[in-house]
Amino acid sequence: MNLLLAITTLLMGVSGYSIGETYISNEEFQEFQYMNLTADPCEDFYEYTCGNFKNVHPIKEGDSLIDQFTLLEEKLTRRVFEMLNSDDQDCDPVAVLKAKGALKACVSDMYTNAIGIVDPEGEVVRRYGGFPILGDEHMANFYSGRKSSIWNDIADIAAEFGISVFFTASLYFDIQNATRNLLRISTDAMEIPVQFRPAYDRSYDKAIEEGFKNLESSSNRLSNAKEKSIPAMEVLLRNLSLKLNRIFGNRVNDEEIFVKVANISNFLKGIYYGGYIPEGTEIDPLTNDSLTSVVTLKHLNEWTEKYFGDSIQLDWVEYIQRLLKYTYVDVDENFEILATTNLSTVLYGVINWIRINDMDIVKSAALLRAFTYTAADSDSETRNYFDEYMKTIQKPTYDRWEYCSRKIMDASGSLALSLAVADDYRLEYMGDNLLDSAATMIDNLQASFEKIIDEASWMDDTSKASAQVKAANIISLLGYPKFIQDKHMLNRFYENLQISTWDHFSNAKVLRSFQSAYTLNMISLRKKTAWEKSPFDVNAYYNRANNRIIFPLAMLHPIFFQGNTSLLDYSRIGMIISHEITHGFDYQGYLYNEDGVMQPWWSNETTANFRNLSQCFVEQYSKYVIPEINGTLSGSGSLNENVADNGGLRNAFKTFQNLLPNFSSKYVISSTKQFSAEQLFFVGYGTMWCSAESDAYLVSLQQSCLTSSSCHARASMRVNGVLSNMDSFAEAFECPVGSPMNPEEKCKLW
């Protein structure tokens, strides 16, 4: 049964107020096993609610974190695997059959390991005219036979493999014009929307990018077989190059391969440094309209001609056309891209670096970059090289069934095949009214937050009115795009996605390309209700530029959501929803109006008051010590998340109080412990954050707060920090003034 619906004795008085008791079994409240009832809730509430979690779920070798989010991810992955591993049914939509076929091809090794039938990387090299560093006559013939500039090759590889090659092309929601999107070109990935949980994922892509990034700190050198301390990524590049050399007849000795791969490593290091700009070089800024911050491809070509003349063969119109060739975006010389303040130096540095390097090195580097991203999808030889790489950098690898399931679910990344699975998953594992219940909660929480705005004494009336408009205009995306419930529409969405039931390497490329094209396609149309995230992403998001919150289907599961508007729903998913709403009014959110346009919309006085009150949170969270690593987190770096946590739970509790008459006066768990409704609300919040963290994870969390303005505090801080600011918590547990959980001075904004 659902928690809190299994009421054995609940007597409702004439007034509607509950006067009875609700008995809850350990099975219904499984989080009870995580609690340490010997701890004092007024001293350390996280220890009280989660002190036994690390004993129930100890960190395993290779893991950095176990928490409620990772446990749910494991559950979802097993379910999706069971669904897709089942026999095809006559009633299966074509889209579902494609998902099942993709899983079958991924799990099976029969084709990719058939010696002499296929060599995945070799086939790609042949189509691109050779792998130049092999340098022999056979490869030269391939290379000279392909009539394409290096820039066109770079764009083609990026589009085919759905990856960044030397530049990153990303979707940008224009914060100066709420009606359009732009293409952003940079050397780094665009900032993702603000997310509820820290950016912890065990995706292979993240591990690969970390390896390339680590080349930046390695020394420049000419490599030989006897050298020590070779970066793990370079070892992987060596192995891939040796494999290609063998495929094409061992025409180059190993020592020569090692030297050339070292040169590739040095080249990639230069890319991560931003290329090469000679000292004293003066570069004009790239903009033809300072107000809208855009530049056309025509202007970009003129700028490139001015600085590089005939020394490079780069036509920006053709380059972008090739980059976007799998989208429906029209590209001509009037096509506009975002002109960031540093665009001219970014482009000059990378273009010049590519220009002064050997083209054999540049093209080989582009191909090798692609092969690293498909290494886990190749034959067993390449996969073994990849496993060695992951082992060297001390990252865990998935069992094959789990890796393949996560790939189909889009567990890390934007949308690809996950939509083919989502509605069938909902029908099989989730209640019919679950999405409606969640939508009702969002409405209730938005209404409560609007009241909180009214009660904010630090805001003047004009600023309050503007804040109310923004709160009322927040867009909510819940579960998944609704069109997928129409099987005909779902099939049309995937009609151009070609999936093989035997060739996983090709599928992997197609899915990456589909993911990239799906997102970049949005350049042609600004639609604020368009989905970007997988329904199976166990996270929640706020996007400032669209004033939009996203709650994927994955979040509508226990522990976060029961779906019966229970008390615990408000302390968990209710807090998460409110957290995302509050992001619209955090230290960065307040800079964007109701349409997501960056412009002043608060008075100077209100802004000054907000900043002064925010400082309290900076000081509070900076004092929390992480004993495992003998350090602290930056209260400034985690400010936005801390403001959202505090405002989120406060709003959730306010909404819960409005519904208090619907709940029992006491909740008894297995006849051993009883809580008031208010106490159980806070216990529900605390147990949501139970986690077991490795020292390495805590160090990464600490480092993220030094480089990001939206990092997260550790789980225990997100419990104790928030609750110690709430008088309602202190009253519920009768904490004496001056105790750790009831300090005399408390921080409050929302």
N, C-alpha and C positions, 0 to 999 in steps of 0.2 A: 504493500500500500504506500501511497504518497505520505510523506512526513506531515504530521499535524492534521491529516484528515482522518487518521485512525484514532478517533476520540472515543474512549471508552466511557468517560463520564464528563459531559459538558452541559451544564445547566444554564440556560439563558434567562436572565431576569426580565421583568416586564419592561424595564427601561432599555433593554438591549445589551446591557453590560454583562460580561461573563462572570460567573460566580463559582465556577467549578474548577476541576483539574483535568489536565490532559496527560495521559500516560503514554510515554514514547519508549519503544524497545530499542535495544542497542542496534538491532538490524536497521531500524528506521533512522537512527541517528548514529551512523557508523563513525562519525568524527569523535564520538565520546571516547573511543580508544586512544585518541591522540592527546587527551587532556592529562595534565598532571595536577590532580586535585590537592596535592600536598603543598603546592605553591600558593603564595598569597596574591590574589588578583589585584590587590592595591599596590603591590611591589613590582610585579612583572606580569602583565596580563598575557603576553605572548607565551611565556613559560607555562602559565596556568592553562591556556587553551591548546598549546601545541608541544608541550614539553616531552611528550612520549612519541611524537611523530617520527623522530630519527631512529627510534628503536623498532617501530613498525615497518618503516621504509628506509633502511640504512643505505647510504651511498654505496653503489657498486663500483667496481674498478672500471675506469673509463668514463664514468658519469661525473658531471659537475653539479647537477641540480636535480633534485626530485621534489616536486610540489604538486599541488592540486591540478595545475595546468598540464604538467607532463604526464601525470597519471591519466588524465582525461584523453590526452593525445594518444596514448597507448591503447586505450579502450576503443576510440574511434577507428584507429588503424586496423585493429583486429576485425572490427565489424565490417569495414569496407572491404577488407580482403575476403572475408567469408561471402559477402554479397557478390563480388566480382569473380570469385573462384567457383561459383555455382554454374550449373549447366545453363546454356542459353534457353530462353523460353520464347514461345511464339509471340507472346505479348510484349516482349522487350522492345522498346524503341530502338531505332538504329543507333542513336547516340549511346545508349547503354551497351549495345553490342560492340561499339567501338571501344568503350572503356574496358569491357571484358577482354577484347582482343589485345588491347595494349598491355593489360596485366599478364595475359598468357605469354605474349612475346617477351616481356621483361623477365618473367620468372624462368622461362625455358632457356637453356644453354645450347640447344641442339643446333640451331642455325649459326650463331655467332662463333661457335667453336668447331665448325666443320672445316677442317684444314684443307686448304686448296680451293675451297668454294668461295670464301669471302675473306677479305682483310679490310675492315671498315675504314681505317685511316688511309690505307693505300688507295681505295676507290676515290676518296675525297681529293687526295693529292693529284691523281690522274685528271680529274675534272678541272682542277685549278692550274694545270700546266706544269706540275712538278713541285718538288721540295728542294728549293735552290741550294741549300748548303751541302747537298750531296754532290753537286758540282760536276757530275760525270756527263758524258755525251748523251746518254739515254735521257737523263733528266733535263738536260739543256734543250733537247728536242721538244719535250713536253712544254717547257717554259716558253720557248720562242714561238710555239704554235698557238699560244693563247694571246689574242690581241686585246690587251687590257692594261690600263695603267695600274700602278700599285695602289692608288687611291680607290679605284673601282673594285679591285680585289678585296681591299680592307672592308669596303661597304658591303660587298656581296657576302663575305664571310660573316660579318656581324649580323646581316639579315637572315642568312641561312641557319646559323646556329643560335640566333636569339641572344647574343652576348654583346658586351662592349669590347671593341677592339681599338685601343689607343684613345678614342674619345668615347664618352658615354652620351647617348641620345636618350632623353627622357621626356615624359609628359610634364608640362608645367601649367598649373592653373593660374592664370593671370590675376595678380592681386591688385591690378590697377584697372582692369576691365572685366567685370563679372560675366560677360557674355562670350568670352573666348578662351581657348587654350592655345598654348604655344609649344613649339619644340625647343628644348633646352639642350645645348651642347656644352659639355664640361669634361673635366678629367676625373671627376668623381661622381658617384651616384647622387641623385637628388634626395633631399631630406624626405623621409617617409612621414606619413601622417602620425600624429601623436598617438602612441599606443598604451594600453592599460598596463601590460606587463613588460618587464625588461626584454630587450631584444635578444632573448636566449633561444636559439634554435640550433639543432645539430645538422643543419643542411650542409651538403657537400659543397655547394657553391660558396658558402661563407668560408669554409676551410680552404678552398682553392684561392679565393681572393686574398685571404690572409697570407697564403704562401707567396703570391705575387707581391704583395705589399712588403713582405719580409725581405725581398730582394733589394729593397731600397736601402736597408741598413747593412747589406753585405758589401764587401770590398770589391773594387774593380780589379780585375786580374785576367791573365790568360791561364785557363785551367789545364791541368794534366791529370793523369790517372792516379798519381801519388798524393795529390793535394788532399788536405784534411779540411774539415769544417765547411764542406760544400753545402749551401742551403738546400733544404729538402725539396723545394720546388725545382731547383736546377737539376737535382738527381732525377726527378720525374721527367723533366724535359730531355735529359740525356737518354733515359730509357726509351722514351717515345721515338727519339731520333735514331737510336740504334736499331729499333724495330723496323722503322722505315728503310733504313740502310740495308737491312737484311732482306726486306721484301723486294727491293729493287736491285739485288745482286751483290751486296757487300762491296761496293765500288770505292768506299772511303774507309781508311783504317780508323780504329776506335779513338786513337789519340787526336786525330784531326777533327773527329766529331766532337770530342770534349772541348777542344779549343773554340770551335764555332758555337757550341752551345753556351760556353762562357761569354762569348761576344753577344749572343742573344740575351743572356742574363744581364749583361751590362747595358744593353739597349733598353730592355724593359725597366731597369732601374732608372734610367734617364726619363722614361715616360712618366714614372711615378714621381719624379722630381719636378715634373712640369716641362720637360724638354730642355732646350738650350737657348738662352737669350744672351748674346755677347754683351759684356759690360759697356755701358754708354749708349746702347741702342735706344732710340726714341721711337715709341710706337703710339700712333694716334688711336684714340678710343674708337670702338666700333659701335656707332649709333647714328641713326639718321633722324631720331626723334626722341629727345631726352624725356619727354612727358610719358610716352607709351613704352619706351625702352624696348624697341624692336629694331631689327635690321633685316633688309631683304637679301635674298641670295644674289641678286644683281649687285647690290652694294658690297656684299661679301666677296664676290669675284673681283670687283674693282680694287678692293682693299688688298686682296691676295696678289693680284697682278702688280700693285704698287710696290709691295715688299719683296716679292719673290720672282717676278717676271716670268721668264721661260724656264727657270731652273726646276720647276715642278709642273706636273701635269694634273692639276686639281681643278676640276670644274664643279663648283658647289651644287649647281642644279642637278647634274648627273649623279653626284655623290649622294645627295639627299634622296633623289628618285630611287636609287638602288637600295639605300638604307630602308626606305619605306615601301619597297616594292610589293610586300605582302599585305599592305593596307589598302584602303580605298582613298587615301589622302592624295589630292591633286597637288603636284609640285611644279612650279615654273619659276621664272626669275623674280616674280613678285611675292613668292612665298616668304613669310616672315618667321624669324626665329627670335627667341629672347636674347636681348643684348644686355647681358649682365655687366657689372662694372669692370670685371676683369676678363671679359671675353677676348679682347684683343691680345692680351698677354698670354692667355691660355692657348689660343690658336697659334700665335706666333711661335711660342716655345715648342709645341709639339710638332708643328709643320717643319720648323727649322731642324729639329732633332731628327726627324725622319729623312729630311733632305740630305743631311750631311752623313748619314749612315749608309752602309752598303745595302742596296735593295735586296740582295739575297738574304741578308740578316733580317731585314724588315718583314719580308713576305714569310719567311720561315717562322718568325716570331708570331705573326698573325695566325698561321696554321696551328702552331703548337698551342697557342692560347685556346683555340677552339677545341683541340684534342684533349686538353686537360679537363674541360667542362663536360666532355662526353666520355671521359675515361671510365666512369662507373657504368656506362652503358655499352661498352665495347666488348671485345672478346675476352676470354679468361686471362690471356697474357697481359693485356693492358689493364684489366681490373686488378690483377696481382700487383702491377706497378703502383696503381693508385692506392691499394691497401697498404703497401709499404710506406707510401708517402704519409697516409693518415696515421699510421703507427709512429712514424718518426716525429710528427708534430703533436703526438699524444692526443689525437682526436678519435673518438669511437666510430666504428662503422656499423651499419645496420645489417641484420640478416636479410637475405635477398627478398623474401616475401614482404618484409616490412619496408625495405627501400622502394620496392615496386609499388606497394600500396600507397605510400606517401607521395610518390610521383603522380599517381592518378588523382589523388586527393588535392594536389597542389598545396601540400602542407606548408611549404615555404615558397612563396612567390605569388604572382598574380594568377588570374584565371586561365585555365586550359580545359582539362577534361573533368574537373570537379563538378561542374554544373550538370554533367551527364548523370551523375550519381546522386546528387543532393536530394531531389524530390523522392526518389525511390527509398533513399535512406530515411527520410522523414516519415514516409508511409509505413515503413517496417518497424522503426524504433521509437517514434515519437507520437504523442497524442495529437488528435485532430485540432484541438483548440489551443495548442501551445503558443503558436505565433500570435493569436488573438489575445491571449493572456499577457504576453510580453508587451504587446502594443498598448494595452490598457495601462500597464505599469508605467510605460514611458509617458503616457498622457498625464497620469497622476503625479509623477515626479517632476515633469515640466511645470505643472501648475503649482506645485510646492516651491519650486525654485523661483518662480515669479513672485511669490509671497516673500521669499527670503530677500529678493532684490528690494521690495518695498520696505523691509525692516532694516536695511543697511543704513545705519546712521551716518556713515562716512561719505555717502553719496548725496549730491544735490538732486533736486527734483528733475532737472533737465537731463542729467546723466542717467537717472533711474528710468526715465521714459524711454531713452535710447536703448538701455539695457533690456527693458521689457520687450521692445520690438525685436531685438536680436534673439532673445530667449524664445519668443513665440515663433520665430522663423527658422529655428533649428530643424534641419531635415534628418529624418531617421530612416536608415536602411536596416531592415531586420530580416535575419534568416538567410535569404538568397533572393536573386531577381525573380519576381513572380512569373515571368513569362515561361520559365522552365516547367511549370505545372501543365502547360499545353504541350503535349508530346509532339505535335506537328511543328510548333515553333522551336522546340528544343532540337529536333532533327534538322531544321533549317539552319539553326545556329552553327551546327557542326557539319553541314553538308560539304564544305570544301576541305575538311580535315581528313586527310587520307591516312588511315591506320592499317598497318600490316599485322597479321596474327603470328608472324614468324621473324620479322626483321626489327628487332628492338632498337638497334642503333639508328636506323632511319626514323623510327617513331620518336626517339628521344630528341632528334634534331627538329622534327616537325612540331613537337609539343613546345619546345623552347621558342621556336619561331612564332608559333601561334600565340603564346603568352606575350611575347614582345609586341607582335602586331596588334593584338587585342587592345593593349594599353595605348600604343602610339596612334591607333585609329581614332582615339578620342580627340586628337588634335583638330580633326575636321568639324567637331561639334562639341560645344560646351553643354553638357547635360548633367546637372548636379545630382541626379538620382541614379547615375550610371555606377554599376558595381565595379570595384577593382580587386576586391579580396576574395579568397576562396571561402566558401561556406564552412569548410572544415578547419579554418584558422582559429585556434583557441586563443583569441585575443579580442579586444575591442578598440575602436579607433575614433579619434576626432580629427577632422580635416578643416583647418582654419579657413582656407581659401574658398571652401564651399559651405562653411557653417553646417557641417554634416557629421553625424555620428553613425558608426557602423557596428552592428552586433551580428556577427556570423552565426549560422545555425549551431556551430560547435559550442557556443557559449550558453545555449539553451538546454543544458544538461546539468544534472546534479554533479558536483556540489553547488554549483552556482545558481541553478534554477530548478525548482520543483514543478512549477507550472500551475500551481493551485492557489496563487496569491497568498501563500503561507507567510508566516512571520519571517522565516529564514530567507524567503525570496527577497524581501526588502533589505535585509542586512547584507545580502550577497549581490545578486544581480542588480538589485535596487541601488546599491552603493556604486556598482560599476557604471550603470546608466547615468547616475548623478555625477560621477567622476568625469565622464565624457562631456556632459552638459557644462560642468564647471570649467573645463578646458577652454570654452569659449570666452571665459572671463578670467583667465590666469594672466601671468606676467607678460605673455605674448598675445594671448587671445584678445585682450582688451584693445589691441591695436587694430583689429579688423571689425568692420561693421557687420550688419545683418546679412549683407550680400557677399561677405568674404573679401571686400575691398579694403585695402589698408589705407585708413585715413583717420584723423582725430575725430572721435565722437563722444568723448568724455570732456568735461570741463577741466581746466588746469588744476582747480582745487581738488576735485575728485581724484584725478590722477595722482596728485601729490599724496593724498590720504592713502590711496591704495598702495603706493610704493612704501610709505612709512610703515603700514601694517604688515606688508610682505616681509619686511626686515626681521620681524619677530620669528617667522618660520626659518629664515636663513640662519639665525643665531641658534634656534632650538635644535635643528637637525645637524648643524655643524658640531654640536657637543656630543652627539652619540658616538661612542667608541665601538669599533668592531674588534673584540679581543682576539679573535682567531688570527688576524693579520696586524694587530697592534696599530690600527689606523682609524681614520674617520672618513666620512663622505663629505663632499662639498655641498654645503647647504644652499649655495647659489646655483650650482648645477642641477640640483634636484628640486628647486623651488617650484617650478610649474607642476610637477607631479605631487608635491606635498600639499600645495594649495588645492589641487583637484581631489586628493584623498580626503583632506579635512572637510572641504565643502561638500564632497560627494556623500560621506557618511552622515554629516549633519543634515543634509537634505533628505536622505533616505530615512533617517530617524524621525524627522518631522512628518514625513508622509506616513510612516508606520504609526505614529501617535494619532493621526487622524483616523486610523482604522483600528485603534486599540480596543474599542468596544467589541470587535469581532473575535478577539482572542481570549484565551483562558487566563485566569489569574495566576495559575501555577502550572508548571510543566515538570512532570516527574519522569526521570529516566531510569528505567529498570529498578525502581523503588529504592535506589541508592542515593540519588541526588535530585534536588528539585530547584527550579529556577523560576523567577517571575518572568512575565513576558518581556519586560525590558532587559533583564539579565540575559535571557536566551537570545535576544536580538544581538547583543554584543558578543556573546559566545559564538554565535553563528558567524559574525564578522571575523573574529579572531581565528577560528578553525579554517576559514577560507584561505588563510595565508600560511598554513603549516607547511614547512619545507625543511629539507636537509640540503645544506649548501657546502660545497667543497671550498677550501681556501683559494683555489684557482678561480672559482666563480666569484668569490668576494673581491679578489684583486681586480678582476675584469670589471666588476660593478664600480669599484672605486675609481678605476682609470676612466670609465665612461663618463663619470661626473666631472672630470677635468677637461673633457673635450666637447661635452654636449650641454645644452641648456634644458634638455628634457630627459635627463637620466632619472633613474628610480632609486629610492632608498631600499635597503634590504627589507625582507619580509617583517622581521621583528619590529623594525622602526615604523613600518607602515601600520602596524597594530598599536604599539605603545605610544608612538608619536601622536597619532590621531586621537586616540581615546583619552590621553592625558590632557587634551584641550577641550574635552566635553564635560560640562557640569552634569549632564544627564547620566553619563557613565558613573561618575563619582557618587551620585545619589543612588543609583541602582545597586552598587556594591558597597555603599556606605564607607567609602574611602576617606580617611581623615585628611584634613587640609594639611598640605606639606608633604604628604606621601608621594612617592614617585609618580603614581597614576593620578594624583590630584594636586598638582603644584598650585601655588597661590597665583602665579601669573600664567595666563593661557593665551595662546595665539588664536585669532579668529578673523576671518575675512567674510566668507560666505556662510 
